[in-house]
């Protein structure tokens, strides 16, 4: 399993363990991709569109630092396509980032909610 898939698997496990319901994984459209779409049961059923970033070291900074304004713009376009396709435009939605850092076989996970 490659690093990206490994990170997405760990992120999905984390979300499920924390009361989220994973609705969709790896939604792709011409505008981009959404790694995980999950419903947050604790926040009145909000839909979280989750970008997962996984790294083996901090040579290029923290994983979340690679989620730039341009990347967020692509994610927003993909969200519009998802909402149109699934017909869920009236729901509370947000963008989350889960960063995973693997150092010496130890996994560090951080969940950033409502990233702008």
Biopython code that builds the backbone (N, CA, C, O; Angstrom):
import numpy as np
from Bio.PDB.StructureBuilder import StructureBuilder

atoms = [
    (1, "UNK", "N", (0.857, -1.180, 0.000)),
    (1, "UNK", "CA", (0.000, 0.000, 0.000)),
    (1, "UNK", "C", (0.899, 1.237, 0.000)),
    (1, "UNK", "O", (1.843, 1.325, 0.785)),
    (2, "UNK", "N", (0.605, 2.178, -0.870)),
    (2, "UNK", "CA", (1.441, 3.381, -0.918)),
    (2, "UNK", "C", (1.111, 4.323, 0.235)),
    (2, "UNK", "O", (0.111, 4.149, 0.932)),
    (3, "UNK", "N", (1.961, 5.313, 0.420)),
    (3, "UNK", "CA", (1.847, 6.213, 1.569)),
    (3, "UNK", "C", (0.508, 6.951, 1.603)),
    (3, "UNK", "O", (-0.114, 7.067, 2.659)),
    (4, "UNK", "N", (0.071, 7.446, 0.454)),
    (4, "UNK", "CA", (-1.200, 8.175, 0.395)),
    (4, "UNK", "C", (-2.386, 7.309, 0.792)),
    (4, "UNK", "O", (-3.235, 7.729, 1.578)),
    (5, "UNK", "N", (-2.439, 6.115, 0.253)),
    (5, "UNK", "CA", (-3.536, 5.181, 0.590)),
    (5, "UNK", "C", (-3.480, 4.797, 2.073)),
    (5, "UNK", "O", (-4.512, 4.704, 2.738)),
    (6, "UNK", "N", (-2.265, 4.577, 2.581)),
    (6, "UNK", "CA", (-2.093, 4.251, 3.996)),
    (6, "UNK", "C", (-2.656, 5.384, 4.857)),
    (6, "UNK", "O", (-3.387, 5.130, 5.814)),
    (7, "UNK", "N", (-2.319, 6.624, 4.523)),
    (7, "UNK", "CA", (-2.803, 7.779, 5.274)),
    (7, "UNK", "C", (-4.315, 7.907, 5.215)),
    (7, "UNK", "O", (-4.955, 8.193, 6.227)),
    (8, "UNK", "N", (-4.888, 7.699, 4.042)),
    (8, "UNK", "CA", (-6.340, 7.780, 3.909)),
    (8, "UNK", "C", (-7.033, 6.697, 4.727)),
    (8, "UNK", "O", (-8.094, 6.934, 5.304)),
    (9, "UNK", "N", (-6.439, 5.516, 4.776)),
    (9, "UNK", "CA", (-7.007, 4.424, 5.576)),
    (9, "UNK", "C", (-6.983, 4.785, 7.060)),
    (9, "UNK", "O", (-7.974, 4.595, 7.765)),
    (10, "UNK", "N", (-5.848, 5.306, 7.532)),
    (10, "UNK", "CA", (-5.725, 5.714, 8.938)),
    (10, "UNK", "C", (-6.696, 6.851, 9.258)),
    (10, "UNK", "O", (-7.300, 6.869, 10.330)),
    (11, "UNK", "N", (-6.847, 7.796, 8.332)),
    (11, "UNK", "CA", (-7.772, 8.912, 8.543)),
    (11, "UNK", "C", (-9.214, 8.415, 8.633)),
    (11, "UNK", "O", (-9.973, 8.870, 9.488)),
    (12, "UNK", "N", (-9.594, 7.485, 7.759)),
    (12, "UNK", "CA", (-10.956, 6.932, 7.792)),
    (12, "UNK", "C", (-11.199, 6.187, 9.104)),
    (12, "UNK", "O", (-12.272, 6.310, 9.696)),
    (13, "UNK", "N", (-10.211, 5.417, 9.561)),
    (13, "UNK", "CA", (-10.327, 4.716, 10.838)),
    (13, "UNK", "C", (-10.504, 5.712, 11.989)),
    (13, "UNK", "O", (-11.340, 5.514, 12.871)),
    (14, "UNK", "N", (-9.714, 6.772, 11.967)),
    (14, "UNK", "CA", (-9.802, 7.812, 13.000)),
    (14, "UNK", "C", (-11.196, 8.442, 12.998)),
    (14, "UNK", "O", (-11.812, 8.592, 14.053)),
    (15, "UNK", "N", (-11.690, 8.808, 11.821)),
    (15, "UNK", "CA", (-13.006, 9.447, 11.731)),
    (15, "UNK", "C", (-14.096, 8.535, 12.284)),
    (15, "UNK", "O", (-14.937, 8.971, 13.070)),
    (16, "UNK", "N", (-14.079, 7.277, 11.876)),
    (16, "UNK", "CA", (-15.089, 6.326, 12.356)),
    (16, "UNK", "C", (-15.011, 6.166, 13.871)),
    (16, "UNK", "O", (-16.041, 6.108, 14.542)),
    (17, "UNK", "N", (-13.804, 6.094, 14.411)),
    (17, "UNK", "CA", (-13.613, 5.935, 15.860)),
    (17, "UNK", "C", (-14.078, 7.166, 16.628)),
    (17, "UNK", "O", (-14.326, 7.094, 17.832)),
    (18, "UNK", "N", (-14.196, 8.304, 15.930)),
    (18, "UNK", "CA", (-14.606, 9.544, 16.573)),
    (18, "UNK", "C", (-16.018, 9.966, 16.191)),
    (18, "UNK", "O", (-16.352, 11.150, 16.242)),
    (19, "UNK", "N", (-16.846, 9.000, 15.808)),
    (19, "UNK", "CA", (-18.269, 9.247, 15.607)),
    (19, "UNK", "C", (-18.675, 9.762, 14.246)),
    (19, "UNK", "O", (-19.826, 10.157, 14.063)),
    (20, "UNK", "N", (-17.774, 9.771, 13.291)),
    (20, "UNK", "CA", (-18.125, 10.188, 11.934)),
    (20, "UNK", "C", (-18.627, 8.980, 11.151)),
    (20, "UNK", "O", (-18.264, 7.839, 11.436)),
    (21, "UNK", "N", (-19.459, 9.253, 10.171)),
    (21, "UNK", "CA", (-19.899, 8.226, 9.244)),
    (21, "UNK", "C", (-19.273, 8.563, 7.897)),
    (21, "UNK", "O", (-19.561, 9.611, 7.318)),
    (22, "UNK", "N", (-18.426, 7.681, 7.405)),
    (22, "UNK", "CA", (-17.781, 7.918, 6.112)),
    (22, "UNK", "C", (-18.800, 7.640, 5.016)),
    (22, "UNK", "O", (-19.335, 6.537, 4.906)),
    (23, "UNK", "N", (-19.056, 8.660, 4.214)),
    (23, "UNK", "CA", (-20.055, 8.572, 3.147)),
    (23, "UNK", "C", (-19.411, 8.145, 1.835)),
    (23, "UNK", "O", (-19.972, 7.348, 1.083)),
    (24, "UNK", "N", (-18.230, 8.686, 1.573)),
    (24, "UNK", "CA", (-17.592, 8.480, 0.280)),
    (24, "UNK", "C", (-16.083, 8.626, 0.441)),
    (24, "UNK", "O", (-15.610, 9.399, 1.273)),
    (25, "UNK", "N", (-15.335, 7.876, -0.363)),
    (25, "UNK", "CA", (-13.879, 8.014, -0.389)),
    (25, "UNK", "C", (-13.428, 8.189, -1.826)),
    (25, "UNK", "O", (-13.949, 7.548, -2.738)),
    (26, "UNK", "N", (-12.458, 9.061, -2.015)),
    (26, "UNK", "CA", (-11.852, 9.305, -3.324)),
    (26, "UNK", "C", (-12.854, 9.705, -4.397)),
    (26, "UNK", "O", (-12.893, 9.124, -5.481)),
    (27, "UNK", "N", (-13.662, 10.708, -4.074)),
    (27, "UNK", "CA", (-14.569, 11.267, -5.078)),
    (27, "UNK", "C", (-13.740, 12.068, -6.076)),
    (27, "UNK", "O", (-12.997, 12.972, -5.693)),
    (28, "UNK", "N", (-13.872, 11.729, -7.361)),
    (28, "UNK", "CA", (-13.111, 12.407, -8.407)),
    (28, "UNK", "C", (-14.048, 13.030, -9.422)),
    (28, "UNK", "O", (-15.091, 12.474, -9.767)),
    (29, "UNK", "N", (-13.644, 14.199, -9.889)),
    (29, "UNK", "CA", (-14.357, 14.870, -10.965)),
    (29, "UNK", "C", (-13.321, 15.656, -11.751)),
    (29, "UNK", "O", (-12.140, 15.649, -11.405)),
    (30, "UNK", "N", (-13.759, 16.335, -12.808)),
    (30, "UNK", "CA", (-12.789, 17.067, -13.632)),
    (30, "UNK", "C", (-12.143, 18.224, -12.858)),
    (30, "UNK", "O", (-11.072, 18.697, -13.237)),
    (31, "UNK", "N", (-12.781, 18.677, -11.786)),
    (31, "UNK", "CA", (-12.254, 19.798, -11.010)),
    (31, "UNK", "C", (-11.269, 19.390, -9.925)),
    (31, "UNK", "O", (-10.561, 20.239, -9.383)),
    (32, "UNK", "N", (-11.213, 18.093, -9.598)),
    (32, "UNK", "CA", (-10.301, 17.667, -8.546)),
    (32, "UNK", "C", (-10.782, 16.411, -7.845)),
    (32, "UNK", "O", (-11.574, 15.636, -8.381)),
    (33, "UNK", "N", (-10.282, 16.234, -6.631)),
    (33, "UNK", "CA", (-10.593, 15.034, -5.860)),
    (33, "UNK", "C", (-10.844, 15.406, -4.403)),
    (33, "UNK", "O", (-10.259, 16.349, -3.870)),
    (34, "UNK", "N", (-11.722, 14.645, -3.783)),
    (34, "UNK", "CA", (-11.959, 14.763, -2.350)),
    (34, "UNK", "C", (-11.599, 13.410, -1.755)),
    (34, "UNK", "O", (-12.142, 12.380, -2.157)),
    (35, "UNK", "N", (-10.675, 13.421, -0.789)),
    (35, "UNK", "CA", (-10.198, 12.159, -0.218)),
    (35, "UNK", "C", (-11.294, 11.429, 0.547)),
    (35, "UNK", "O", (-11.539, 10.246, 0.311)),
    (36, "UNK", "N", (-11.956, 12.139, 1.469)),
    (36, "UNK", "CA", (-12.997, 11.513, 2.290)),
    (36, "UNK", "C", (-14.144, 12.502, 2.484)),
    (36, "UNK", "O", (-13.925, 13.685, 2.745)),
    (37, "UNK", "N", (-15.361, 11.997, 2.353)),
    (37, "UNK", "CA", (-16.556, 12.765, 2.698)),
    (37, "UNK", "C", (-17.179, 12.037, 3.879)),
    (37, "UNK", "O", (-17.465, 10.842, 3.800)),
    (38, "UNK", "N", (-17.390, 12.772, 4.990)),
    (38, "UNK", "CA", (-17.903, 12.124, 6.202)),
    (38, "UNK", "C", (-18.912, 13.025, 6.902)),
    (38, "UNK", "O", (-18.803, 14.251, 6.873)),
    (39, "UNK", "N", (-19.887, 12.394, 7.526)),
    (39, "UNK", "CA", (-20.891, 13.133, 8.312)),
    (39, "UNK", "C", (-20.439, 13.169, 9.762)),
    (39, "UNK", "O", (-20.127, 12.141, 10.363)),
    (40, "UNK", "N", (-20.413, 14.384, 10.310)),
    (40, "UNK", "CA", (-19.998, 14.610, 11.697)),
    (40, "UNK", "C", (-21.241, 14.549, 12.578)),
    (40, "UNK", "O", (-22.026, 15.497, 12.617)),
    (41, "UNK", "N", (-21.418, 13.443, 13.279)),
    (41, "UNK", "CA", (-22.607, 13.253, 14.114)),
    (41, "UNK", "C", (-22.679, 14.246, 15.269)),
    (41, "UNK", "O", (-23.772, 14.611, 15.704)),
    (42, "UNK", "N", (-21.522, 14.688, 15.770)),
    (42, "UNK", "CA", (-21.507, 15.593, 16.918)),
    (42, "UNK", "C", (-21.884, 17.018, 16.556)),
    (42, "UNK", "O", (-22.376, 17.752, 17.413)),
    (43, "UNK", "N", (-21.672, 17.426, 15.335)),
    (43, "UNK", "CA", (-21.953, 18.803, 14.925)),
    (43, "UNK", "C", (-23.193, 18.845, 14.040)),
    (43, "UNK", "O", (-23.126, 19.234, 12.874)),
    (44, "UNK", "N", (-24.292, 18.451, 14.596)),
    (44, "UNK", "CA", (-25.598, 18.464, 13.933)),
    (44, "UNK", "C", (-25.552, 17.929, 12.504)),
    (44, "UNK", "O", (-26.207, 18.464, 11.609)),
    (45, "UNK", "N", (-24.784, 16.882, 12.304)),
    (45, "UNK", "CA", (-24.774, 16.205, 11.013)),
    (45, "UNK", "C", (-24.048, 16.920, 9.900)),
    (45, "UNK", "O", (-24.312, 16.641, 8.730)),
    (46, "UNK", "N", (-23.145, 17.829, 10.211)),
    (46, "UNK", "CA", (-22.391, 18.545, 9.177)),
    (46, "UNK", "C", (-21.625, 17.547, 8.310)),
    (46, "UNK", "O", (-21.203, 16.490, 8.779)),
    (47, "UNK", "N", (-21.458, 17.897, 7.056)),
    (47, "UNK", "CA", (-20.667, 17.074, 6.155)),
    (47, "UNK", "C", (-19.265, 17.661, 6.072)),
    (47, "UNK", "O", (-19.084, 18.826, 5.720)),
    (48, "UNK", "N", (-18.278, 16.834, 6.403)),
    (48, "UNK", "CA", (-16.880, 17.254, 6.346)),
    (48, "UNK", "C", (-16.248, 16.687, 5.083)),
    (48, "UNK", "O", (-16.279, 15.479, 4.850)),
    (49, "UNK", "N", (-15.675, 17.566, 4.273)),
    (49, "UNK", "CA", (-14.911, 17.171, 3.100)),
    (49, "UNK", "C", (-13.453, 17.189, 3.541)),
    (49, "UNK", "O", (-12.883, 18.250, 3.795)),
    (50, "UNK", "N", (-12.860, 16.006, 3.628)),
    (50, "UNK", "CA", (-11.569, 15.849, 4.303)),
    (50, "UNK", "C", (-10.435, 15.638, 3.302)),
    (50, "UNK", "O", (-10.479, 14.729, 2.473)),
    (51, "UNK", "N", (-9.431, 16.489, 3.397)),
    (51, "UNK", "CA", (-8.186, 16.344, 2.645)),
    (51, "UNK", "C", (-7.184, 15.672, 3.578)),
    (51, "UNK", "O", (-6.961, 16.139, 4.695)),
    (52, "UNK", "N", (-6.581, 14.580, 3.121)),
    (52, "UNK", "CA", (-5.620, 13.838, 3.941)),
    (52, "UNK", "C", (-4.223, 14.066, 3.378)),
    (52, "UNK", "O", (-3.984, 13.880, 2.184)),
    (53, "UNK", "N", (-3.310, 14.467, 4.245)),
    (53, "UNK", "CA", (-1.912, 14.684, 3.861)),
    (53, "UNK", "C", (-1.028, 13.838, 4.758)),
    (53, "UNK", "O", (-1.100, 13.940, 5.982)),
    (54, "UNK", "N", (-0.197, 13.005, 4.156)),
    (54, "UNK", "CA", (0.655, 12.086, 4.895)),
    (54, "UNK", "C", (2.112, 12.284, 4.485)),
    (54, "UNK", "O", (2.423, 12.414, 3.301)),
    (55, "UNK", "N", (2.997, 12.306, 5.476)),
    (55, "UNK", "CA", (4.435, 12.469, 5.226)),
    (55, "UNK", "C", (5.223, 11.528, 6.123)),
    (55, "UNK", "O", (4.751, 11.105, 7.179)),
    (56, "UNK", "N", (6.438, 11.208, 5.676)),
    (56, "UNK", "CA", (7.342, 10.368, 6.477)),
    (56, "UNK", "C", (8.319, 11.189, 7.293)),
    (56, "UNK", "O", (8.977, 10.661, 8.190)),
    (57, "UNK", "N", (8.420, 12.474, 6.993)),
    (57, "UNK", "CA", (9.318, 13.354, 7.750)),
    (57, "UNK", "C", (8.865, 14.794, 7.566)),
    (57, "UNK", "O", (7.902, 15.066, 6.849)),
    (58, "UNK", "N", (9.566, 15.711, 8.220)),
    (58, "UNK", "CA", (9.193, 17.128, 8.138)),
    (58, "UNK", "C", (10.127, 17.908, 7.212)),
    (58, "UNK", "O", (10.217, 19.131, 7.323)),
    (59, "UNK", "N", (10.810, 17.235, 6.317)),
    (59, "UNK", "CA", (11.754, 17.892, 5.410)),
    (59, "UNK", "C", (11.104, 19.029, 4.628)),
    (59, "UNK", "O", (11.745, 20.044, 4.356)),
    (60, "UNK", "N", (9.851, 18.862, 4.272)),
    (60, "UNK", "CA", (9.126, 19.882, 3.518)),
    (60, "UNK", "C", (8.077, 20.573, 4.383)),
    (60, "UNK", "O", (7.115, 21.129, 3.855)),
    (61, "UNK", "N", (8.247, 20.548, 5.695)),
    (61, "UNK", "CA", (7.296, 21.155, 6.617)),
    (61, "UNK", "C", (6.247, 20.150, 7.064)),
    (61, "UNK", "O", (6.320, 18.964, 6.742)),
    (62, "UNK", "N", (5.282, 20.644, 7.803)),
    (62, "UNK", "CA", (4.185, 19.788, 8.261)),
    (62, "UNK", "C", (3.292, 19.415, 7.078)),
    (62, "UNK", "O", (3.186, 20.184, 6.123)),
    (63, "UNK", "N", (2.661, 18.265, 7.127)),
    (63, "UNK", "CA", (1.792, 17.859, 6.020)),
    (63, "UNK", "C", (0.713, 18.885, 5.690)),
    (63, "UNK", "O", (0.418, 19.114, 4.517)),
    (64, "UNK", "N", (0.122, 19.502, 6.708)),
    (64, "UNK", "CA", (-0.975, 20.453, 6.465)),
    (64, "UNK", "C", (-0.509, 21.695, 5.706)),
    (64, "UNK", "O", (-1.323, 22.378, 5.084)),
    (65, "UNK", "N", (0.782, 21.992, 5.749)),
    (65, "UNK", "CA", (1.294, 23.182, 5.066)),
    (65, "UNK", "C", (1.240, 23.048, 3.540)),
    (65, "UNK", "O", (1.387, 24.034, 2.817)),
    (66, "UNK", "N", (1.027, 21.821, 3.062)),
    (66, "UNK", "CA", (0.907, 21.638, 1.616)),
    (66, "UNK", "C", (-0.510, 21.911, 1.116)),
    (66, "UNK", "O", (-0.771, 21.838, -0.085)),
    (67, "UNK", "N", (-1.414, 22.221, 2.024)),
    (67, "UNK", "CA", (-2.778, 22.597, 1.631)),
    (67, "UNK", "C", (-2.789, 24.116, 1.460)),
    (67, "UNK", "O", (-3.088, 24.867, 2.388)),
    (68, "UNK", "N", (-2.459, 24.530, 0.265)),
    (68, "UNK", "CA", (-2.330, 25.947, -0.067)),
    (68, "UNK", "C", (-3.684, 26.538, -0.463)),
    (68, "UNK", "O", (-4.686, 25.829, -0.558)),
    (69, "UNK", "N", (-3.687, 27.837, -0.688)),
    (69, "UNK", "CA", (-4.911, 28.511, -1.152)),
    (69, "UNK", "C", (-5.359, 27.933, -2.490)),
    (69, "UNK", "O", (-6.555, 27.763, -2.726)),
    (70, "UNK", "N", (-4.406, 27.633, -3.363)),
    (70, "UNK", "CA", (-4.750, 27.041, -4.664)),
    (70, "UNK", "C", (-5.367, 25.654, -4.489)),
    (70, "UNK", "O", (-6.328, 25.310, -5.178)),
    (71, "UNK", "N", (-4.821, 24.864, -3.575)),
    (71, "UNK", "CA", (-5.365, 23.532, -3.304)),
    (71, "UNK", "C", (-6.775, 23.638, -2.732)),
    (71, "UNK", "O", (-7.662, 22.874, -3.114)),
    (72, "UNK", "N", (-6.984, 24.582, -1.818)),
    (72, "UNK", "CA", (-8.323, 24.788, -1.256)),
    (72, "UNK", "C", (-9.318, 25.209, -2.334)),
    (72, "UNK", "O", (-10.481, 24.808, -2.294)),
    (73, "UNK", "N", (-8.873, 26.008, -3.290)),
    (73, "UNK", "CA", (-9.750, 26.427, -4.390)),
    (73, "UNK", "C", (-10.175, 25.210, -5.219)),
    (73, "UNK", "O", (-11.336, 25.104, -5.613)),
    (74, "UNK", "N", (-9.239, 24.297, -5.482)),
    (74, "UNK", "CA", (-9.576, 23.070, -6.226)),
    (74, "UNK", "C", (-10.537, 22.194, -5.421)),
    (74, "UNK", "O", (-11.460, 21.599, -5.978)),
    (75, "UNK", "N", (-10.315, 22.120, -4.115)),
    (75, "UNK", "CA", (-11.209, 21.325, -3.257)),
    (75, "UNK", "C", (-12.615, 21.924, -3.290)),
    (75, "UNK", "O", (-13.599, 21.191, -3.387)),
    (76, "UNK", "N", (-12.712, 23.241, -3.210)),
    (76, "UNK", "CA", (-14.036, 23.890, -3.251)),
    (76, "UNK", "C", (-14.764, 23.591, -4.559)),
    (76, "UNK", "O", (-15.976, 23.378, -4.558)),
    (77, "UNK", "N", (-14.037, 23.574, -5.668)),
    (77, "UNK", "CA", (-14.655, 23.239, -6.963)),
    (77, "UNK", "C", (-15.142, 21.793, -6.963)),
    (77, "UNK", "O", (-16.223, 21.497, -7.472)),
    (78, "UNK", "N", (-14.345, 20.898, -6.395)),
    (78, "UNK", "CA", (-14.750, 19.492, -6.308)),
    (78, "UNK", "C", (-15.968, 19.339, -5.401)),
    (78, "UNK", "O", (-16.850, 18.525, -5.671)),
    (79, "UNK", "N", (-16.013, 20.122, -4.326)),
    (79, "UNK", "CA", (-17.174, 20.083, -3.428)),
    (79, "UNK", "C", (-18.430, 20.519, -4.172)),
    (79, "UNK", "O", (-19.482, 19.897, -4.024)),
    (80, "UNK", "N", (-18.335, 21.576, -4.965)),
    (80, "UNK", "CA", (-19.494, 22.028, -5.751)),
    (80, "UNK", "C", (-19.999, 20.916, -6.662)),
    (80, "UNK", "O", (-21.206, 20.712, -6.793)),
    (81, "UNK", "N", (-19.072, 20.201, -7.290)),
    (81, "UNK", "CA", (-19.466, 19.094, -8.164)),
    (81, "UNK", "C", (-20.125, 17.981, -7.353)),
    (81, "UNK", "O", (-21.135, 17.419, -7.776)),
    (82, "UNK", "N", (-19.559, 17.663, -6.197)),
    (82, "UNK", "CA", (-20.117, 16.614, -5.338)),
    (82, "UNK", "C", (-21.529, 16.996, -4.890)),
    (82, "UNK", "O", (-22.452, 16.186, -4.975)),
    (83, "UNK", "N", (-21.691, 18.217, -4.420)),
    (83, "UNK", "CA", (-22.991, 18.693, -3.938)),
    (83, "UNK", "C", (-24.024, 18.646, -5.062)),
    (83, "UNK", "O", (-25.166, 18.245, -4.841)),
    (84, "UNK", "N", (-23.631, 19.048, -6.244)),
    (84, "UNK", "CA", (-24.535, 19.016, -7.406)),
    (84, "UNK", "C", (-24.900, 17.568, -7.752)),
    (84, "UNK", "O", (-26.064, 17.258, -8.004)),
    (85, "UNK", "N", (-23.911, 16.700, -7.760)),
    (85, "UNK", "CA", (-24.100, 15.297, -8.118)),
    (85, "UNK", "C", (-24.965, 14.563, -7.090)),
    (85, "UNK", "O", (-25.834, 13.774, -7.458)),
    (86, "UNK", "N", (-24.727, 14.824, -5.807)),
    (86, "UNK", "CA", (-25.430, 14.114, -4.731)),
    (86, "UNK", "C", (-26.682, 14.838, -4.237)),
    (86, "UNK", "O", (-27.484, 14.252, -3.509)),
    (87, "UNK", "N", (-26.861, 16.108, -4.624)),
    (87, "UNK", "CA", (-28.045, 16.847, -4.215)),
    (87, "UNK", "C", (-28.097, 17.151, -2.731)),
    (87, "UNK", "O", (-29.151, 17.029, -2.107)),
    (88, "UNK", "N", (-26.976, 17.544, -2.166)),
    (88, "UNK", "CA", (-26.945, 17.814, -0.719)),
    (88, "UNK", "C", (-26.539, 19.262, -0.441)),
    (88, "UNK", "O", (-25.812, 19.530, 0.515)),
    (89, "UNK", "N", (-27.000, 20.180, -1.260)),
    (89, "UNK", "CA", (-26.594, 21.574, -1.158)),
    (89, "UNK", "C", (-27.123, 22.332, 0.041)),
    (89, "UNK", "O", (-26.566, 23.370, 0.399)),
    (90, "UNK", "N", (-28.183, 21.848, 0.676)),
    (90, "UNK", "CA", (-28.770, 22.581, 1.795)),
    (90, "UNK", "C", (-28.161, 22.190, 3.143)),
    (90, "UNK", "O", (-28.613, 22.661, 4.187)),
    (91, "UNK", "N", (-27.162, 21.353, 3.125)),
    (91, "UNK", "CA", (-26.578, 20.871, 4.377)),
    (91, "UNK", "C", (-25.396, 21.736, 4.798)),
    (91, "UNK", "O", (-24.796, 22.441, 3.987)),
    (92, "UNK", "N", (-25.080, 21.662, 6.088)),
    (92, "UNK", "CA", (-23.929, 22.362, 6.652)),
    (92, "UNK", "C", (-22.667, 21.616, 6.211)),
    (92, "UNK", "O", (-22.496, 20.443, 6.541)),
    (93, "UNK", "N", (-21.789, 22.286, 5.473)),
    (93, "UNK", "CA", (-20.582, 21.630, 4.993)),
    (93, "UNK", "C", (-19.341, 22.398, 5.437)),
    (93, "UNK", "O", (-19.399, 23.595, 5.718)),
    (94, "UNK", "N", (-18.213, 21.679, 5.495)),
    (94, "UNK", "CA", (-16.954, 22.309, 5.862)),
    (94, "UNK", "C", (-15.804, 21.506, 5.250)),
    (94, "UNK", "O", (-15.976, 20.364, 4.823)),
    (95, "UNK", "N", (-14.634, 22.133, 5.220)),
    (95, "UNK", "CA", (-13.421, 21.470, 4.753)),
    (95, "UNK", "C", (-12.542, 21.195, 5.970)),
    (95, "UNK", "O", (-12.245, 22.098, 6.751)),
    (96, "UNK", "N", (-12.135, 19.950, 6.118)),
    (96, "UNK", "CA", (-11.213, 19.545, 7.179)),
    (96, "UNK", "C", (-9.928, 19.030, 6.542)),
    (96, "UNK", "O", (-9.925, 18.601, 5.388)),
    (97, "UNK", "N", (-8.858, 19.075, 7.290)),
    (97, "UNK", "CA", (-7.592, 18.470, 6.872)),
    (97, "UNK", "C", (-7.152, 17.530, 7.978)),
    (97, "UNK", "O", (-7.148, 17.890, 9.155)),
    (98, "UNK", "N", (-6.785, 16.327, 7.585)),
    (98, "UNK", "CA", (-6.156, 15.406, 8.527)),
    (98, "UNK", "C", (-4.729, 15.216, 8.060)),
    (98, "UNK", "O", (-4.467, 14.753, 6.950)),
    (99, "UNK", "N", (-3.808, 15.591, 8.947)),
    (99, "UNK", "CA", (-2.399, 15.393, 8.617)),
    (99, "UNK", "C", (-1.872, 14.217, 9.415)),
    (99, "UNK", "O", (-2.172, 14.042, 10.596)),
    (100, "UNK", "N", (-1.070, 13.415, 8.718)),
    (100, "UNK", "CA", (-0.480, 12.238, 9.343)),
    (100, "UNK", "C", (1.019, 12.305, 9.105)),
    (100, "UNK", "O", (1.485, 12.447, 7.974)),
    (101, "UNK", "N", (1.752, 12.201, 10.188)),
    (101, "UNK", "CA", (3.210, 12.230, 10.143)),
    (101, "UNK", "C", (3.703, 10.915, 10.724)),
    (101, "UNK", "O", (3.347, 10.550, 11.845)),
    (102, "UNK", "N", (4.518, 10.208, 9.961)),
    (102, "UNK", "CA", (5.034, 8.914, 10.404)),
    (102, "UNK", "C", (6.540, 9.068, 10.651)),
    (102, "UNK", "O", (7.318, 9.270, 9.719)),
    (103, "UNK", "N", (6.927, 8.970, 11.912)),
    (103, "UNK", "CA", (8.338, 9.107, 12.287)),
    (103, "UNK", "C", (8.728, 7.904, 13.141)),
    (103, "UNK", "O", (8.103, 7.626, 14.164)),
    (104, "UNK", "N", (9.765, 7.198, 12.706)),
    (104, "UNK", "CA", (10.240, 6.006, 13.431)),
    (104, "UNK", "C", (9.105, 5.028, 13.733)),
    (104, "UNK", "O", (8.988, 4.517, 14.847)),
    (105, "UNK", "N", (8.283, 4.782, 12.736)),
    (105, "UNK", "CA", (7.152, 3.844, 12.817)),
    (105, "UNK", "C", (6.054, 4.277, 13.777)),
    (105, "UNK", "O", (5.140, 3.502, 14.060)),
    (106, "UNK", "N", (6.130, 5.480, 14.272)),
    (106, "UNK", "CA", (5.076, 6.016, 15.133)),
    (106, "UNK", "C", (4.230, 6.976, 14.298)),
    (106, "UNK", "O", (4.756, 7.780, 13.529)),
    (107, "UNK", "N", (2.922, 6.879, 14.464)),
    (107, "UNK", "CA", (1.993, 7.680, 13.668)),
    (107, "UNK", "C", (1.446, 8.825, 14.513)),
    (107, "UNK", "O", (0.902, 8.616, 15.597)),
    (108, "UNK", "N", (1.602, 10.034, 13.995)),
    (108, "UNK", "CA", (1.046, 11.234, 14.622)),
    (108, "UNK", "C", (-0.061, 11.741, 13.709)),
    (108, "UNK", "O", (0.167, 11.985, 12.524)),
    (109, "UNK", "N", (-1.250, 11.897, 14.258)),
    (109, "UNK", "CA", (-2.397, 12.342, 13.472)),
    (109, "UNK", "C", (-2.964, 13.603, 14.104)),
    (109, "UNK", "O", (-3.128, 13.683, 15.321)),
    (110, "UNK", "N", (-3.261, 14.589, 13.260)),
    (110, "UNK", "CA", (-3.895, 15.824, 13.737)),
    (110, "UNK", "C", (-5.044, 16.166, 12.807)),
    (110, "UNK", "O", (-4.895, 16.157, 11.585)),
    (111, "UNK", "N", (-6.191, 16.468, 13.396)),
    (111, "UNK", "CA", (-7.409, 16.793, 12.647)),
    (111, "UNK", "C", (-7.678, 18.279, 12.752)),
    (111, "UNK", "O", (-7.960, 18.785, 13.838)),
    (112, "UNK", "N", (-7.594, 18.976, 11.648)),
    (112, "UNK", "CA", (-7.877, 20.405, 11.585)),
    (112, "UNK", "C", (-9.268, 20.583, 10.988)),
    (112, "UNK", "O", (-9.516, 20.188, 9.849)),
    (113, "UNK", "N", (-10.165, 21.172, 11.753)),
    (113, "UNK", "CA", (-11.547, 21.310, 11.305)),
    (113, "UNK", "C", (-11.823, 22.703, 10.755)),
    (113, "UNK", "O", (-11.259, 23.698, 11.211)),
    (114, "UNK", "N", (-12.701, 22.743, 9.768)),
    (114, "UNK", "CA", (-13.182, 23.981, 9.169)),
    (114, "UNK", "C", (-12.039, 24.874, 8.667)),
    (114, "UNK", "O", (-11.942, 26.049, 9.020)),
    (115, "UNK", "N", (-11.188, 24.283, 7.840)),
    (115, "UNK", "CA", (-10.052, 24.996, 7.248)),
    (115, "UNK", "C", (-10.574, 25.959, 6.189)),
    (115, "UNK", "O", (-11.470, 25.622, 5.415)),
    (116, "UNK", "N", (-10.015, 27.136, 6.166)),
    (116, "UNK", "CA", (-10.444, 28.141, 5.183)),
    (116, "UNK", "C", (-9.354, 28.374, 4.250)),
    (116, "UNK", "O", (-9.489, 29.183, 3.333)),
]
sb = StructureBuilder()
sb.init_structure("model")
sb.init_model(0)
sb.init_chain("A")
sb.init_seg("    ")
for serial, (resi, resn, name, xyz) in enumerate(atoms, 1):
    if name == "N":
        sb.init_residue(resn, " ", resi, " ")
    sb.init_atom(name, np.array(xyz, "f"), 0.0, 1.0, " ", f" {name:<3s}", serial, name[0])
structure = sb.get_structure()
